[in-house]
Amino acid sequence: MSHHSFPIFDLGAFEAAGDDEKKRLGAEVDRICRSTGFLAIANHGVANAVIAEVWKKTQTFFDLSSEVKQKAKTLYPGYPYGYLGPGTEALAKSRNVDTPPDLKESFNGGPLSVPSGMTDPEALGFCYAATIWPEGPEGFAEAWKAYYRAMEDLAARIMRVFAAALGLDEHFFDSYVDAPISALRALNYPEQHVPPQPGQLRAGAHTDYGSLTILLPQPGSKGLEIIAPDGNWTPVPPVEGAFVINIGDLMALWTNDRWVSTVHRVVNPPPEEGGMQRRQSLAFFHQPNWFAEIACLPSCLKEGEEPKYARVLSGPYLMGKFKSTVTAKAG
Protein backbone atom coordinates (compact mmCIF):
# COMPACT_ATOMS: atom_id res chain seq x y z
CA MET A 1 0.00 0.00 0.00
CA SER A 2 1.05 3.58 -0.59
CA HIS A 3 1.02 6.44 1.89
CA HIS A 4 -0.73 8.48 -0.81
CA SER A 5 -3.93 10.07 0.49
CA PHE A 6 -5.81 7.61 -1.71
CA PRO A 7 -4.88 3.96 -1.14
CA ILE A 8 -2.89 2.32 -3.95
CA PHE A 9 -2.63 -1.47 -4.15
CA ASP A 10 0.19 -3.19 -6.07
CA LEU A 11 -1.55 -6.09 -7.82
CA GLY A 12 1.63 -7.50 -9.31
CA ALA A 13 3.27 -7.65 -5.89
CA PHE A 14 0.26 -9.51 -4.49
CA GLU A 15 0.31 -12.06 -7.29
CA ALA A 16 4.04 -12.71 -6.80
CA ALA A 17 3.77 -12.96 -3.00
CA GLY A 18 3.79 -16.05 -0.81
CA ASP A 19 0.84 -17.13 1.32
CA ASP A 20 1.77 -15.10 4.41
CA GLU A 21 2.36 -11.91 2.45
CA LYS A 22 -0.91 -12.40 0.58
CA LYS A 23 -2.73 -12.64 3.91
CA ARG A 24 -1.11 -9.40 5.07
CA LEU A 25 -1.96 -7.58 1.84
CA GLY A 26 -5.45 -9.03 1.90
CA ALA A 27 -5.96 -7.64 5.40
CA GLU A 28 -5.10 -4.18 4.05
CA VAL A 29 -7.70 -4.50 1.31
CA ASP A 30 -10.25 -5.68 3.89
CA ARG A 31 -9.57 -2.54 5.92
CA ILE A 32 -10.07 -0.31 2.86
CA CYS A 33 -13.27 -2.06 1.81
CA ARG A 34 -14.68 -1.72 5.33
CA SER A 35 -13.98 2.02 5.19
CA THR A 36 -14.63 3.44 1.71
CA GLY A 37 -14.67 0.60 -0.79
CA PHE A 38 -12.46 2.65 -3.15
CA LEU A 39 -8.79 2.04 -3.99
CA ALA A 40 -6.40 2.33 -6.91
CA ILE A 41 -4.83 -0.72 -8.56
CA ALA A 42 -1.28 -0.23 -9.82
CA ASN A 43 1.12 -2.68 -11.50
CA HIS A 44 -1.97 -4.21 -13.10
CA GLY A 45 -0.41 -5.67 -16.22
CA VAL A 46 -2.85 -4.17 -18.74
CA ALA A 47 -0.91 -3.19 -21.86
CA ASN A 48 -0.52 0.55 -22.40
CA ALA A 49 -1.23 0.06 -26.11
CA VAL A 50 -4.65 -1.46 -25.35
CA ILE A 51 -5.54 1.48 -23.11
CA ALA A 52 -4.25 4.10 -25.56
CA GLU A 53 -6.18 2.63 -28.48
CA VAL A 54 -9.54 2.52 -26.71
CA TRP A 55 -9.04 6.08 -25.45
CA LYS A 56 -8.29 7.22 -29.00
CA LYS A 57 -11.26 5.45 -30.61
CA THR A 58 -13.83 6.46 -27.99
CA GLN A 59 -12.75 10.12 -28.02
CA THR A 60 -12.98 10.15 -31.81
CA PHE A 61 -16.46 8.61 -31.58
CA PHE A 62 -17.69 11.24 -29.12
CA ASP A 63 -16.27 13.97 -31.38
CA LEU A 64 -18.64 12.90 -34.16
CA SER A 65 -21.85 14.81 -34.82
CA SER A 66 -24.94 13.90 -32.85
CA GLU A 67 -26.59 12.74 -36.07
CA VAL A 68 -23.82 10.22 -36.74
CA LYS A 69 -23.65 8.99 -33.13
CA GLN A 70 -27.41 8.45 -33.06
CA LYS A 71 -27.00 5.79 -35.77
CA ALA A 72 -25.59 3.57 -32.99
CA LYS A 73 -28.28 4.47 -30.46
CA THR A 74 -29.89 1.92 -28.18
CA LEU A 75 -32.87 0.21 -29.80
CA TYR A 76 -35.47 1.27 -27.23
CA PRO A 77 -35.68 2.67 -23.66
CA GLY A 78 -34.07 0.13 -21.36
CA TYR A 79 -32.00 -1.56 -24.09
CA PRO A 80 -28.58 -1.97 -22.46
CA TYR A 81 -26.06 -1.45 -25.27
CA GLY A 82 -25.21 1.15 -27.86
CA TYR A 83 -25.14 4.93 -27.71
CA LEU A 84 -27.06 6.90 -25.09
CA GLY A 85 -27.23 10.61 -25.80
CA PRO A 86 -27.38 13.48 -23.30
CA GLY A 87 -30.49 13.63 -21.13
CA THR A 88 -31.30 9.91 -21.24
CA GLU A 89 -30.18 8.74 -17.80
CA ALA A 90 -30.47 9.84 -14.18
CA LEU A 91 -28.42 7.54 -11.96
CA ALA A 92 -29.80 8.95 -8.73
CA LYS A 93 -33.14 7.34 -9.62
CA SER A 94 -31.60 3.97 -8.70
CA ARG A 95 -31.67 5.27 -5.11
CA ASN A 96 -35.22 6.66 -5.51
CA VAL A 97 -33.96 10.24 -5.76
CA ASP A 98 -35.65 12.30 -8.47
CA THR A 99 -33.17 14.56 -10.28
CA PRO A 100 -32.79 16.18 -13.70
CA PRO A 101 -31.03 13.97 -16.29
CA ASP A 102 -27.28 13.54 -15.88
CA LEU A 103 -25.00 15.74 -17.98
CA LYS A 104 -23.33 12.97 -19.96
CA GLU A 105 -23.46 10.72 -22.99
CA SER A 106 -22.18 7.17 -23.21
CA PHE A 107 -21.43 4.21 -25.40
CA ASN A 108 -22.14 0.82 -23.84
CA GLY A 109 -21.22 -2.73 -24.71
CA GLY A 110 -21.79 -6.12 -23.12
CA PRO A 111 -20.29 -9.62 -23.09
CA LEU A 112 -18.42 -10.64 -26.21
CA SER A 113 -19.94 -14.12 -26.35
CA VAL A 114 -22.89 -16.13 -25.03
CA PRO A 115 -22.11 -19.17 -22.84
CA SER A 116 -23.05 -22.48 -24.39
CA GLY A 117 -26.35 -23.74 -23.05
CA MET A 118 -27.65 -20.29 -22.08
CA THR A 119 -31.37 -20.32 -22.82
CA ASP A 120 -32.83 -17.92 -20.25
CA PRO A 121 -34.90 -15.44 -22.32
CA GLU A 122 -34.28 -12.52 -19.97
CA ALA A 123 -30.54 -13.08 -20.03
CA LEU A 124 -30.49 -13.38 -23.81
CA GLY A 125 -32.70 -10.32 -24.21
CA PHE A 126 -30.77 -8.15 -21.78
CA CYS A 127 -27.20 -8.96 -20.75
CA TYR A 128 -26.47 -10.94 -23.90
CA ALA A 129 -28.25 -8.54 -26.22
CA ALA A 130 -26.26 -7.39 -29.24
CA THR A 131 -24.03 -4.35 -28.91
CA ILE A 132 -25.05 -1.71 -31.47
CA TRP A 133 -21.66 -0.87 -32.97
CA PRO A 134 -21.06 2.55 -34.53
CA GLU A 135 -20.10 2.87 -38.20
CA GLY A 136 -16.91 4.68 -37.19
CA PRO A 137 -14.22 5.41 -36.40
CA GLU A 138 -12.49 2.56 -38.17
CA GLY A 139 -11.18 -0.01 -35.67
CA PHE A 140 -13.55 1.06 -32.89
CA ALA A 141 -15.01 -2.40 -32.27
CA GLU A 142 -11.58 -4.07 -32.30
CA ALA A 143 -10.15 -1.59 -29.78
CA TRP A 144 -13.25 -1.91 -27.61
CA LYS A 145 -13.11 -5.72 -27.56
CA ALA A 146 -9.41 -5.78 -26.71
CA TYR A 147 -9.99 -3.48 -23.74
CA TYR A 148 -13.07 -5.45 -22.64
CA ARG A 149 -11.07 -8.69 -22.60
CA ALA A 150 -8.30 -7.01 -20.60
CA MET A 151 -10.85 -5.78 -18.05
CA GLU A 152 -12.45 -9.24 -17.75
CA ASP A 153 -9.05 -10.69 -16.90
CA LEU A 154 -8.18 -7.88 -14.49
CA ALA A 155 -11.53 -8.16 -12.69
CA ALA A 156 -11.06 -11.90 -12.16
CA ARG A 157 -7.62 -11.24 -10.66
CA ILE A 158 -9.00 -8.56 -8.34
CA MET A 159 -11.72 -10.97 -7.18
CA ARG A 160 -8.90 -13.27 -6.05
CA VAL A 161 -7.49 -10.40 -4.00
CA PHE A 162 -10.96 -9.91 -2.51
CA ALA A 163 -11.15 -13.60 -1.62
CA ALA A 164 -7.85 -13.32 0.24
CA ALA A 165 -9.09 -10.16 1.95
CA LEU A 166 -12.10 -12.09 3.26
CA GLY A 167 -9.98 -14.98 4.51
CA LEU A 168 -11.24 -17.30 1.77
CA ASP A 169 -9.41 -19.53 -0.65
CA GLU A 170 -7.98 -17.32 -3.37
CA HIS A 171 -10.11 -19.05 -6.01
CA PHE A 172 -13.36 -18.99 -4.03
CA PHE A 173 -15.13 -16.60 -6.42
CA ASP A 174 -13.84 -18.20 -9.65
CA SER A 175 -16.98 -20.28 -10.28
CA TYR A 176 -19.19 -17.23 -9.72
CA VAL A 177 -17.41 -15.16 -12.37
CA ASP A 178 -16.36 -17.63 -15.08
CA ALA A 179 -19.12 -16.36 -17.40
CA PRO A 180 -19.65 -12.81 -16.12
CA ILE A 181 -22.30 -10.49 -17.52
CA SER A 182 -20.13 -7.41 -17.26
CA ALA A 183 -20.64 -4.17 -19.18
CA LEU A 184 -18.20 -1.57 -20.42
CA ARG A 185 -19.17 2.09 -20.65
CA ALA A 186 -17.28 4.90 -22.32
CA LEU A 187 -18.52 8.12 -20.75
CA ASN A 188 -18.25 11.62 -22.13
CA TYR A 189 -19.22 14.62 -20.03
CA PRO A 190 -19.42 17.35 -22.67
CA GLU A 191 -18.14 20.85 -22.22
CA GLN A 192 -20.92 22.86 -20.62
CA HIS A 193 -21.97 26.17 -22.09
CA VAL A 194 -24.80 26.96 -19.67
CA PRO A 195 -25.08 26.39 -15.91
CA PRO A 196 -26.69 23.08 -14.86
CA GLN A 197 -30.24 22.92 -13.56
CA PRO A 198 -30.71 22.86 -9.77
CA GLY A 199 -29.67 19.42 -8.53
CA GLN A 200 -28.24 18.41 -11.91
CA LEU A 201 -24.86 16.64 -11.89
CA ARG A 202 -22.66 14.98 -14.46
CA ALA A 203 -23.57 11.68 -12.78
CA GLY A 204 -26.03 11.60 -9.90
CA ALA A 205 -25.23 9.98 -6.56
CA HIS A 206 -25.44 6.19 -6.83
CA THR A 207 -23.87 2.89 -5.93
CA ASP A 208 -22.75 0.37 -8.51
CA TYR A 209 -24.74 -2.80 -8.76
CA GLY A 210 -22.30 -5.66 -9.23
CA SER A 211 -19.17 -7.04 -7.65
CA LEU A 212 -16.67 -4.32 -8.57
CA THR A 213 -16.11 -1.47 -11.02
CA ILE A 214 -12.84 -0.73 -12.80
CA LEU A 215 -12.71 2.98 -13.65
CA LEU A 216 -10.17 4.69 -15.87
CA PRO A 217 -10.69 8.45 -15.48
CA GLN A 218 -9.17 10.95 -17.85
CA PRO A 219 -5.73 12.00 -16.51
CA GLY A 220 -5.98 15.18 -14.46
CA SER A 221 -9.77 15.18 -14.45
CA LYS A 222 -11.83 16.27 -11.48
CA GLY A 223 -15.37 15.70 -10.29
CA LEU A 224 -15.52 12.11 -8.98
CA GLU A 225 -16.52 12.15 -5.30
CA ILE A 226 -17.40 9.57 -2.66
CA ILE A 227 -19.10 9.80 0.70
CA ALA A 228 -16.24 9.31 3.15
CA PRO A 229 -16.67 7.58 6.54
CA ASP A 230 -17.17 11.01 8.15
CA GLY A 231 -20.24 11.54 5.95
CA ASN A 232 -18.70 14.25 3.78
CA TRP A 233 -18.26 14.22 0.02
CA THR A 234 -14.56 13.66 -0.74
CA PRO A 235 -12.80 13.93 -4.14
CA VAL A 236 -11.24 10.82 -5.67
CA PRO A 237 -8.19 11.85 -7.71
CA PRO A 238 -7.02 10.03 -10.84
CA VAL A 239 -3.84 8.07 -10.05
CA GLU A 240 -1.35 8.00 -12.90
CA GLY A 241 -0.84 4.52 -14.31
CA ALA A 242 -3.54 2.99 -12.12
CA PHE A 243 -7.20 2.03 -12.28
CA VAL A 244 -9.68 3.23 -9.67
CA ILE A 245 -11.63 0.33 -8.17
CA ASN A 246 -14.82 0.45 -6.17
CA ILE A 247 -16.94 -2.38 -4.84
CA GLY A 248 -20.60 -2.68 -5.71
CA ASP A 249 -23.86 -3.76 -4.13
CA LEU A 250 -23.30 -7.48 -4.55
CA MET A 251 -20.04 -7.41 -2.58
CA ALA A 252 -21.90 -5.59 0.20
CA LEU A 253 -24.56 -8.30 0.07
CA TRP A 254 -21.96 -11.08 0.04
CA THR A 255 -20.26 -9.55 3.09
CA ASN A 256 -23.42 -8.49 4.98
CA ASP A 257 -22.28 -4.85 4.78
CA ARG A 258 -18.86 -5.64 6.23
CA TRP A 259 -17.72 -4.03 2.99
CA VAL A 260 -19.15 -0.73 1.84
CA SER A 261 -20.84 -0.20 -1.53
CA THR A 262 -19.92 3.45 -1.45
CA VAL A 263 -22.21 6.14 -2.79
CA HIS A 264 -20.39 8.22 -5.40
CA ARG A 265 -21.15 10.89 -7.98
CA VAL A 266 -19.55 13.09 -10.63
CA VAL A 267 -20.03 16.75 -9.85
CA ASN A 268 -19.42 19.91 -11.80
CA PRO A 269 -16.26 21.43 -10.26
CA PRO A 270 -16.27 25.23 -9.91
CA PRO A 271 -15.59 27.05 -13.20
CA GLU A 272 -12.20 28.21 -11.94
CA GLU A 273 -11.25 24.52 -11.53
CA GLY A 274 -12.34 23.53 -15.02
CA GLY A 275 -15.90 22.63 -14.06
CA MET A 276 -17.28 23.44 -17.49
CA GLN A 277 -14.60 21.49 -19.36
CA ARG A 278 -15.11 18.17 -21.09
CA ARG A 279 -14.36 15.02 -19.07
CA GLN A 280 -14.09 11.42 -20.19
CA SER A 281 -13.78 8.04 -18.48
CA LEU A 282 -14.06 4.31 -19.08
CA ALA A 283 -15.98 2.20 -16.57
CA PHE A 284 -16.05 -1.61 -16.56
CA PHE A 285 -18.89 -2.94 -14.41
CA HIS A 286 -17.97 -6.46 -13.38
CA GLN A 287 -21.03 -8.59 -12.73
CA PRO A 288 -21.08 -12.26 -11.66
CA ASN A 289 -22.64 -14.92 -13.88
CA TRP A 290 -26.34 -14.49 -14.67
CA PHE A 291 -27.40 -17.40 -12.47
CA ALA A 292 -24.83 -16.78 -9.70
CA GLU A 293 -26.65 -16.86 -6.37
CA ILE A 294 -25.33 -14.12 -4.10
CA ALA A 295 -25.94 -14.79 -0.42
CA CYS A 296 -24.23 -13.71 2.78
CA LEU A 297 -20.89 -15.47 3.28
CA PRO A 298 -20.90 -17.51 6.51
CA SER A 299 -17.58 -15.91 7.50
CA CYS A 300 -19.26 -12.48 7.41
CA LEU A 301 -22.09 -13.48 9.74
CA LYS A 302 -21.54 -13.21 13.48
CA GLU A 303 -22.98 -15.86 15.76
CA GLY A 304 -26.68 -15.27 16.26
CA GLU A 305 -26.79 -12.65 13.51
CA GLU A 306 -29.19 -12.79 10.55
CA PRO A 307 -28.27 -11.75 7.00
CA LYS A 308 -29.38 -8.20 6.22
CA TYR A 309 -30.31 -9.06 2.65
CA ALA A 310 -32.22 -11.81 0.93
CA ARG A 311 -30.20 -13.86 -1.52
CA VAL A 312 -30.44 -12.70 -5.12
CA LEU A 313 -29.51 -13.92 -8.57
CA SER A 314 -26.91 -11.68 -10.19
CA GLY A 315 -28.63 -11.15 -13.54
CA PRO A 316 -32.19 -10.33 -12.50
CA TYR A 317 -30.83 -8.03 -9.77
CA LEU A 318 -28.77 -6.10 -12.31
CA MET A 319 -31.64 -5.89 -14.78
CA GLY A 320 -34.00 -4.37 -12.24
CA LYS A 321 -31.45 -1.79 -11.13
CA PHE A 322 -30.52 -0.75 -14.63
CA LYS A 323 -34.09 -0.21 -15.77
CA SER A 324 -34.78 2.07 -12.81
CA THR A 325 -32.19 4.59 -14.07
CA VAL A 326 -33.48 5.06 -17.61
CA THR A 327 -35.73 8.04 -18.29
CA ALA A 328 -38.56 8.11 -20.77
CA LYS A 329 -36.32 9.98 -23.24
CA ALA A 330 -33.86 7.07 -23.61
CA GLY A 331 -33.17 5.64 -27.05
Buried (B, 14 or more C-beta within 10 A) or exposed (E): EBEEEBBBBBBEEBBEBEEEEBEEBBEBBBEBBBBBBBBBBBBBEBEEEBBEBBBBBBBBBBEBEEEBBBEBBBEEEBBBBBBBBBBBBBBBBBBEEEBBBBBBBBBBBBBEEEBEEBEBEEBEEBBBBEBBBBEBBEEBEEBBBBBBEBBBEBBBBBBBBBBBBBBBEBEBBEEBBEBBBBBBBBBBBBEBEEEBEEEBBBBBBBBBBBBBBBBBBBEEBBBBBBBBEEEEEBBBBBBEEBBBBBBBBBBBBBBBBBBBBBBBBBBBBEEEEBBBBBBBBBBBBBBBBBBBEBEBBEEBBEEEEEBEBEEBBBBBBBBEBBBBBBBEBBB
